[in-house]
């Protein structure tokens, strides 16, 4: 069974004394609160739910709070400013967490090439926002997990 991440994590390549932190706190059955603190100390809070199967765990997170002034907000929050969910594949051992988002290049091209495959909206910058139901999104994920272009490269994190 796939593990659900919890606790505090830091990117594996972080330098000594780095402030960057990914803190997951259990908030219910398969529901977590995530507070992400960047290197510069900017914070953003997310609600994250885990959908898992025998061998895979996917996080569906959405932004709940941003700290920052004007244009200097947390980078992870910045990509969440469109009211949408961020889907990330999660792999965890006791000491290592790998978090990989759906590849944005794949997301830009697939719905355009397969217009009827999933409900979506084009955004003025050329990106695509999926507006499908949870069931449809889960079917899309499962159908494309074997596609090497579907999931981006993982960010590796170590326990803090």
Biotite code that builds the C-alpha atoms (Angstrom):
import biotite.structure as struc

atoms = struc.array([
    struc.Atom([0.000, 0.000, 0.000], chain_id="A", res_id=1, res_name="UNK", atom_name="CA", element="C"),
    struc.Atom([1.265, 3.500, -0.825], chain_id="A", res_id=2, res_name="UNK", atom_name="CA", element="C"),
    struc.Atom([2.322, 5.646, 2.129], chain_id="A", res_id=3, res_name="UNK", atom_name="CA", element="C"),
    struc.Atom([0.738, 9.001, 2.849], chain_id="A", res_id=4, res_name="UNK", atom_name="CA", element="C"),
    struc.Atom([3.362, 11.669, 3.536], chain_id="A", res_id=5, res_name="UNK", atom_name="CA", element="C"),
    struc.Atom([3.286, 13.401, 6.875], chain_id="A", res_id=6, res_name="UNK", atom_name="CA", element="C"),
    struc.Atom([5.675, 15.463, 8.970], chain_id="A", res_id=7, res_name="UNK", atom_name="CA", element="C"),
    struc.Atom([8.252, 18.054, 7.946], chain_id="A", res_id=8, res_name="UNK", atom_name="CA", element="C"),
    struc.Atom([10.375, 17.706, 4.807], chain_id="A", res_id=9, res_name="UNK", atom_name="CA", element="C"),
    struc.Atom([13.104, 19.727, 3.098], chain_id="A", res_id=10, res_name="UNK", atom_name="CA", element="C"),
    struc.Atom([14.450, 19.453, -0.478], chain_id="A", res_id=11, res_name="UNK", atom_name="CA", element="C"),
    struc.Atom([17.329, 16.977, -0.552], chain_id="A", res_id=12, res_name="UNK", atom_name="CA", element="C"),
    struc.Atom([19.608, 19.520, -2.252], chain_id="A", res_id=13, res_name="UNK", atom_name="CA", element="C"),
    struc.Atom([18.953, 22.217, 0.378], chain_id="A", res_id=14, res_name="UNK", atom_name="CA", element="C"),
    struc.Atom([21.978, 23.896, 1.889], chain_id="A", res_id=15, res_name="UNK", atom_name="CA", element="C"),
    struc.Atom([22.717, 23.774, 5.604], chain_id="A", res_id=16, res_name="UNK", atom_name="CA", element="C"),
    struc.Atom([20.476, 26.256, 7.437], chain_id="A", res_id=17, res_name="UNK", atom_name="CA", element="C"),
    struc.Atom([17.904, 26.496, 4.627], chain_id="A", res_id=18, res_name="UNK", atom_name="CA", element="C"),
    struc.Atom([14.503, 27.807, 5.717], chain_id="A", res_id=19, res_name="UNK", atom_name="CA", element="C"),
    struc.Atom([12.635, 25.821, 3.056], chain_id="A", res_id=20, res_name="UNK", atom_name="CA", element="C"),
    struc.Atom([10.132, 23.499, 4.649], chain_id="A", res_id=21, res_name="UNK", atom_name="CA", element="C"),
    struc.Atom([7.173, 21.354, 3.565], chain_id="A", res_id=22, res_name="UNK", atom_name="CA", element="C"),
    struc.Atom([5.134, 20.572, 6.698], chain_id="A", res_id=23, res_name="UNK", atom_name="CA", element="C"),
    struc.Atom([2.226, 18.104, 6.367], chain_id="A", res_id=24, res_name="UNK", atom_name="CA", element="C"),
    struc.Atom([-0.180, 17.860, 9.320], chain_id="A", res_id=25, res_name="UNK", atom_name="CA", element="C"),
    struc.Atom([-2.958, 15.263, 9.354], chain_id="A", res_id=26, res_name="UNK", atom_name="CA", element="C"),
    struc.Atom([-6.377, 16.979, 9.343], chain_id="A", res_id=27, res_name="UNK", atom_name="CA", element="C"),
    struc.Atom([-8.718, 14.036, 8.736], chain_id="A", res_id=28, res_name="UNK", atom_name="CA", element="C"),
    struc.Atom([-9.015, 10.758, 6.874], chain_id="A", res_id=29, res_name="UNK", atom_name="CA", element="C"),
    struc.Atom([-6.616, 11.147, 3.914], chain_id="A", res_id=30, res_name="UNK", atom_name="CA", element="C"),
    struc.Atom([-6.707, 14.933, 4.453], chain_id="A", res_id=31, res_name="UNK", atom_name="CA", element="C"),
    struc.Atom([-3.687, 17.057, 5.368], chain_id="A", res_id=32, res_name="UNK", atom_name="CA", element="C"),
    struc.Atom([-2.797, 20.687, 5.846], chain_id="A", res_id=33, res_name="UNK", atom_name="CA", element="C"),
    struc.Atom([0.421, 21.608, 4.046], chain_id="A", res_id=34, res_name="UNK", atom_name="CA", element="C"),
    struc.Atom([2.413, 24.715, 4.928], chain_id="A", res_id=35, res_name="UNK", atom_name="CA", element="C"),
    struc.Atom([5.188, 25.394, 2.426], chain_id="A", res_id=36, res_name="UNK", atom_name="CA", element="C"),
    struc.Atom([7.910, 27.831, 3.481], chain_id="A", res_id=37, res_name="UNK", atom_name="CA", element="C"),
    struc.Atom([10.303, 29.009, 0.766], chain_id="A", res_id=38, res_name="UNK", atom_name="CA", element="C"),
    struc.Atom([14.004, 29.716, 1.180], chain_id="A", res_id=39, res_name="UNK", atom_name="CA", element="C"),
    struc.Atom([13.148, 33.425, 1.560], chain_id="A", res_id=40, res_name="UNK", atom_name="CA", element="C"),
    struc.Atom([10.648, 32.627, 4.329], chain_id="A", res_id=41, res_name="UNK", atom_name="CA", element="C"),
    struc.Atom([7.468, 33.296, 2.297], chain_id="A", res_id=42, res_name="UNK", atom_name="CA", element="C"),
    struc.Atom([4.677, 30.901, 3.286], chain_id="A", res_id=43, res_name="UNK", atom_name="CA", element="C"),
    struc.Atom([1.592, 29.426, 1.684], chain_id="A", res_id=44, res_name="UNK", atom_name="CA", element="C"),
    struc.Atom([-0.933, 27.011, 3.135], chain_id="A", res_id=45, res_name="UNK", atom_name="CA", element="C"),
    struc.Atom([-2.725, 24.269, 1.225], chain_id="A", res_id=46, res_name="UNK", atom_name="CA", element="C"),
    struc.Atom([-5.325, 21.629, 1.867], chain_id="A", res_id=47, res_name="UNK", atom_name="CA", element="C"),
    struc.Atom([-4.062, 18.339, 0.458], chain_id="A", res_id=48, res_name="UNK", atom_name="CA", element="C"),
    struc.Atom([-5.915, 15.077, 0.084], chain_id="A", res_id=49, res_name="UNK", atom_name="CA", element="C"),
    struc.Atom([-4.357, 11.763, -0.779], chain_id="A", res_id=50, res_name="UNK", atom_name="CA", element="C"),
    struc.Atom([-5.818, 9.250, -3.205], chain_id="A", res_id=51, res_name="UNK", atom_name="CA", element="C"),
    struc.Atom([-3.917, 6.012, -3.023], chain_id="A", res_id=52, res_name="UNK", atom_name="CA", element="C"),
    struc.Atom([-4.023, 2.580, -4.508], chain_id="A", res_id=53, res_name="UNK", atom_name="CA", element="C"),
    struc.Atom([-1.856, -0.478, -3.966], chain_id="A", res_id=54, res_name="UNK", atom_name="CA", element="C"),
    struc.Atom([1.288, 1.182, -5.297], chain_id="A", res_id=55, res_name="UNK", atom_name="CA", element="C"),
    struc.Atom([0.705, 4.878, -5.890], chain_id="A", res_id=56, res_name="UNK", atom_name="CA", element="C"),
    struc.Atom([-0.351, 7.961, -3.989], chain_id="A", res_id=57, res_name="UNK", atom_name="CA", element="C"),
    struc.Atom([-1.541, 11.184, -5.632], chain_id="A", res_id=58, res_name="UNK", atom_name="CA", element="C"),
    struc.Atom([-1.906, 14.473, -3.789], chain_id="A", res_id=59, res_name="UNK", atom_name="CA", element="C"),
    struc.Atom([-4.634, 16.856, -4.805], chain_id="A", res_id=60, res_name="UNK", atom_name="CA", element="C"),
    struc.Atom([-3.816, 20.191, -3.193], chain_id="A", res_id=61, res_name="UNK", atom_name="CA", element="C"),
    struc.Atom([-5.441, 23.583, -3.330], chain_id="A", res_id=62, res_name="UNK", atom_name="CA", element="C"),
    struc.Atom([-4.292, 26.906, -1.960], chain_id="A", res_id=63, res_name="UNK", atom_name="CA", element="C"),
    struc.Atom([-5.970, 28.116, 1.245], chain_id="A", res_id=64, res_name="UNK", atom_name="CA", element="C"),
    struc.Atom([-3.737, 30.995, 2.419], chain_id="A", res_id=65, res_name="UNK", atom_name="CA", element="C"),
    struc.Atom([-0.893, 33.113, 1.022], chain_id="A", res_id=66, res_name="UNK", atom_name="CA", element="C"),
    struc.Atom([1.559, 35.275, 2.921], chain_id="A", res_id=67, res_name="UNK", atom_name="CA", element="C"),
    struc.Atom([3.490, 37.920, 1.034], chain_id="A", res_id=68, res_name="UNK", atom_name="CA", element="C"),
    struc.Atom([3.315, 41.403, -0.335], chain_id="A", res_id=69, res_name="UNK", atom_name="CA", element="C"),
    struc.Atom([2.118, 42.355, -3.805], chain_id="A", res_id=70, res_name="UNK", atom_name="CA", element="C"),
    struc.Atom([4.033, 40.243, -6.323], chain_id="A", res_id=71, res_name="UNK", atom_name="CA", element="C"),
    struc.Atom([6.399, 38.543, -3.892], chain_id="A", res_id=72, res_name="UNK", atom_name="CA", element="C"),
    struc.Atom([4.367, 35.515, -2.889], chain_id="A", res_id=73, res_name="UNK", atom_name="CA", element="C"),
    struc.Atom([5.430, 31.951, -2.337], chain_id="A", res_id=74, res_name="UNK", atom_name="CA", element="C"),
    struc.Atom([6.264, 30.338, -5.720], chain_id="A", res_id=75, res_name="UNK", atom_name="CA", element="C"),
    struc.Atom([4.192, 27.201, -5.066], chain_id="A", res_id=76, res_name="UNK", atom_name="CA", element="C"),
    struc.Atom([1.250, 29.482, -4.188], chain_id="A", res_id=77, res_name="UNK", atom_name="CA", element="C"),
    struc.Atom([1.822, 31.538, -7.340], chain_id="A", res_id=78, res_name="UNK", atom_name="CA", element="C"),
    struc.Atom([1.125, 28.560, -9.602], chain_id="A", res_id=79, res_name="UNK", atom_name="CA", element="C"),
    struc.Atom([-2.036, 27.949, -7.558], chain_id="A", res_id=80, res_name="UNK", atom_name="CA", element="C"),
    struc.Atom([-3.575, 31.400, -8.003], chain_id="A", res_id=81, res_name="UNK", atom_name="CA", element="C"),
    struc.Atom([-5.893, 30.057, -10.668], chain_id="A", res_id=82, res_name="UNK", atom_name="CA", element="C"),
    struc.Atom([-8.579, 28.391, -8.530], chain_id="A", res_id=83, res_name="UNK", atom_name="CA", element="C"),
    struc.Atom([-7.610, 24.859, -9.468], chain_id="A", res_id=84, res_name="UNK", atom_name="CA", element="C"),
    struc.Atom([-6.100, 21.785, -7.906], chain_id="A", res_id=85, res_name="UNK", atom_name="CA", element="C"),
    struc.Atom([-2.460, 20.723, -8.158], chain_id="A", res_id=86, res_name="UNK", atom_name="CA", element="C"),
    struc.Atom([-2.008, 17.024, -8.803], chain_id="A", res_id=87, res_name="UNK", atom_name="CA", element="C"),
    struc.Atom([1.253, 15.488, -7.648], chain_id="A", res_id=88, res_name="UNK", atom_name="CA", element="C"),
    struc.Atom([2.501, 11.927, -7.599], chain_id="A", res_id=89, res_name="UNK", atom_name="CA", element="C"),
    struc.Atom([4.028, 11.042, -4.231], chain_id="A", res_id=90, res_name="UNK", atom_name="CA", element="C"),
    struc.Atom([6.523, 8.282, -3.432], chain_id="A", res_id=91, res_name="UNK", atom_name="CA", element="C"),
    struc.Atom([7.818, 7.913, 0.109], chain_id="A", res_id=92, res_name="UNK", atom_name="CA", element="C"),
    struc.Atom([10.192, 5.831, 2.132], chain_id="A", res_id=93, res_name="UNK", atom_name="CA", element="C"),
    struc.Atom([10.939, 6.484, 5.805], chain_id="A", res_id=94, res_name="UNK", atom_name="CA", element="C"),
    struc.Atom([13.623, 9.049, 4.955], chain_id="A", res_id=95, res_name="UNK", atom_name="CA", element="C"),
    struc.Atom([12.872, 10.220, 1.390], chain_id="A", res_id=96, res_name="UNK", atom_name="CA", element="C"),
    struc.Atom([9.825, 11.867, -0.207], chain_id="A", res_id=97, res_name="UNK", atom_name="CA", element="C"),
    struc.Atom([9.528, 12.312, -3.978], chain_id="A", res_id=98, res_name="UNK", atom_name="CA", element="C"),
    struc.Atom([6.929, 14.794, -5.197], chain_id="A", res_id=99, res_name="UNK", atom_name="CA", element="C"),
    struc.Atom([6.298, 15.042, -8.954], chain_id="A", res_id=100, res_name="UNK", atom_name="CA", element="C"),
    struc.Atom([3.662, 17.285, -10.527], chain_id="A", res_id=101, res_name="UNK", atom_name="CA", element="C"),
    struc.Atom([1.849, 16.591, -13.760], chain_id="A", res_id=102, res_name="UNK", atom_name="CA", element="C"),
    struc.Atom([4.123, 17.860, -16.549], chain_id="A", res_id=103, res_name="UNK", atom_name="CA", element="C"),
    struc.Atom([2.861, 21.336, -17.587], chain_id="A", res_id=104, res_name="UNK", atom_name="CA", element="C"),
    struc.Atom([4.054, 20.815, -21.186], chain_id="A", res_id=105, res_name="UNK", atom_name="CA", element="C"),
    struc.Atom([2.006, 17.616, -21.427], chain_id="A", res_id=106, res_name="UNK", atom_name="CA", element="C"),
    struc.Atom([-0.956, 19.444, -19.901], chain_id="A", res_id=107, res_name="UNK", atom_name="CA", element="C"),
    struc.Atom([-0.719, 22.205, -22.505], chain_id="A", res_id=108, res_name="UNK", atom_name="CA", element="C"),
    struc.Atom([-0.676, 19.848, -25.484], chain_id="A", res_id=109, res_name="UNK", atom_name="CA", element="C"),
    struc.Atom([-2.792, 16.801, -24.589], chain_id="A", res_id=110, res_name="UNK", atom_name="CA", element="C"),
    struc.Atom([-6.215, 18.515, -24.252], chain_id="A", res_id=111, res_name="UNK", atom_name="CA", element="C"),
    struc.Atom([-5.598, 20.479, -27.447], chain_id="A", res_id=112, res_name="UNK", atom_name="CA", element="C"),
    struc.Atom([-4.747, 17.304, -29.367], chain_id="A", res_id=113, res_name="UNK", atom_name="CA", element="C"),
    struc.Atom([-7.521, 15.257, -27.717], chain_id="A", res_id=114, res_name="UNK", atom_name="CA", element="C"),
    struc.Atom([-10.168, 17.912, -27.223], chain_id="A", res_id=115, res_name="UNK", atom_name="CA", element="C"),
    struc.Atom([-12.954, 15.549, -26.131], chain_id="A", res_id=116, res_name="UNK", atom_name="CA", element="C"),
    struc.Atom([-10.775, 13.461, -23.771], chain_id="A", res_id=117, res_name="UNK", atom_name="CA", element="C"),
    struc.Atom([-11.187, 15.690, -20.696], chain_id="A", res_id=118, res_name="UNK", atom_name="CA", element="C"),
    struc.Atom([-13.168, 18.821, -19.800], chain_id="A", res_id=119, res_name="UNK", atom_name="CA", element="C"),
    struc.Atom([-10.820, 21.821, -19.832], chain_id="A", res_id=120, res_name="UNK", atom_name="CA", element="C"),
    struc.Atom([-10.492, 25.561, -20.424], chain_id="A", res_id=121, res_name="UNK", atom_name="CA", element="C"),
    struc.Atom([-7.710, 27.360, -22.246], chain_id="A", res_id=122, res_name="UNK", atom_name="CA", element="C"),
    struc.Atom([-6.059, 30.226, -20.382], chain_id="A", res_id=123, res_name="UNK", atom_name="CA", element="C"),
    struc.Atom([-4.787, 33.348, -22.174], chain_id="A", res_id=124, res_name="UNK", atom_name="CA", element="C"),
    struc.Atom([-1.121, 32.425, -21.584], chain_id="A", res_id=125, res_name="UNK", atom_name="CA", element="C"),
    struc.Atom([-1.603, 29.168, -23.525], chain_id="A", res_id=126, res_name="UNK", atom_name="CA", element="C"),
    struc.Atom([-1.883, 26.921, -20.490], chain_id="A", res_id=127, res_name="UNK", atom_name="CA", element="C"),
    struc.Atom([-4.833, 24.635, -19.813], chain_id="A", res_id=128, res_name="UNK", atom_name="CA", element="C"),
    struc.Atom([-6.963, 24.241, -16.686], chain_id="A", res_id=129, res_name="UNK", atom_name="CA", element="C"),
    struc.Atom([-8.818, 20.964, -16.289], chain_id="A", res_id=130, res_name="UNK", atom_name="CA", element="C"),
    struc.Atom([-12.423, 21.425, -15.154], chain_id="A", res_id=131, res_name="UNK", atom_name="CA", element="C"),
    struc.Atom([-13.424, 17.771, -15.159], chain_id="A", res_id=132, res_name="UNK", atom_name="CA", element="C"),
    struc.Atom([-14.982, 15.908, -12.250], chain_id="A", res_id=133, res_name="UNK", atom_name="CA", element="C"),
    struc.Atom([-12.826, 14.060, -9.723], chain_id="A", res_id=134, res_name="UNK", atom_name="CA", element="C"),
    struc.Atom([-13.793, 10.715, -11.296], chain_id="A", res_id=135, res_name="UNK", atom_name="CA", element="C"),
    struc.Atom([-12.773, 11.937, -14.761], chain_id="A", res_id=136, res_name="UNK", atom_name="CA", element="C"),
    struc.Atom([-9.457, 13.262, -13.430], chain_id="A", res_id=137, res_name="UNK", atom_name="CA", element="C"),
    struc.Atom([-8.719, 9.955, -11.722], chain_id="A", res_id=138, res_name="UNK", atom_name="CA", element="C"),
    struc.Atom([-9.439, 8.054, -14.958], chain_id="A", res_id=139, res_name="UNK", atom_name="CA", element="C"),
    struc.Atom([-7.134, 10.420, -16.857], chain_id="A", res_id=140, res_name="UNK", atom_name="CA", element="C"),
    struc.Atom([-4.342, 9.889, -14.325], chain_id="A", res_id=141, res_name="UNK", atom_name="CA", element="C"),
    struc.Atom([-4.649, 6.122, -14.364], chain_id="A", res_id=142, res_name="UNK", atom_name="CA", element="C"),
    struc.Atom([-4.809, 6.031, -18.162], chain_id="A", res_id=143, res_name="UNK", atom_name="CA", element="C"),
    struc.Atom([-1.577, 8.020, -18.546], chain_id="A", res_id=144, res_name="UNK", atom_name="CA", element="C"),
    struc.Atom([0.626, 6.840, -15.671], chain_id="A", res_id=145, res_name="UNK", atom_name="CA", element="C"),
    struc.Atom([2.670, 4.723, -18.076], chain_id="A", res_id=146, res_name="UNK", atom_name="CA", element="C"),
    struc.Atom([3.358, 7.732, -20.314], chain_id="A", res_id=147, res_name="UNK", atom_name="CA", element="C"),
    struc.Atom([6.859, 9.029, -19.504], chain_id="A", res_id=148, res_name="UNK", atom_name="CA", element="C"),
    struc.Atom([5.845, 12.585, -20.485], chain_id="A", res_id=149, res_name="UNK", atom_name="CA", element="C"),
    struc.Atom([2.794, 12.717, -18.180], chain_id="A", res_id=150, res_name="UNK", atom_name="CA", element="C"),
    struc.Atom([4.572, 13.206, -14.856], chain_id="A", res_id=151, res_name="UNK", atom_name="CA", element="C"),
    struc.Atom([7.446, 15.684, -14.500], chain_id="A", res_id=152, res_name="UNK", atom_name="CA", element="C"),
    struc.Atom([10.741, 15.006, -12.775], chain_id="A", res_id=153, res_name="UNK", atom_name="CA", element="C"),
    struc.Atom([10.320, 14.505, -9.035], chain_id="A", res_id=154, res_name="UNK", atom_name="CA", element="C"),
    struc.Atom([11.606, 16.855, -6.373], chain_id="A", res_id=155, res_name="UNK", atom_name="CA", element="C"),
    struc.Atom([13.320, 14.782, -3.703], chain_id="A", res_id=156, res_name="UNK", atom_name="CA", element="C"),
    struc.Atom([12.912, 15.759, -0.079], chain_id="A", res_id=157, res_name="UNK", atom_name="CA", element="C"),
    struc.Atom([14.467, 14.485, 3.131], chain_id="A", res_id=158, res_name="UNK", atom_name="CA", element="C"),
    struc.Atom([12.945, 14.430, 6.599], chain_id="A", res_id=159, res_name="UNK", atom_name="CA", element="C"),
    struc.Atom([13.718, 17.477, 8.669], chain_id="A", res_id=160, res_name="UNK", atom_name="CA", element="C"),
])
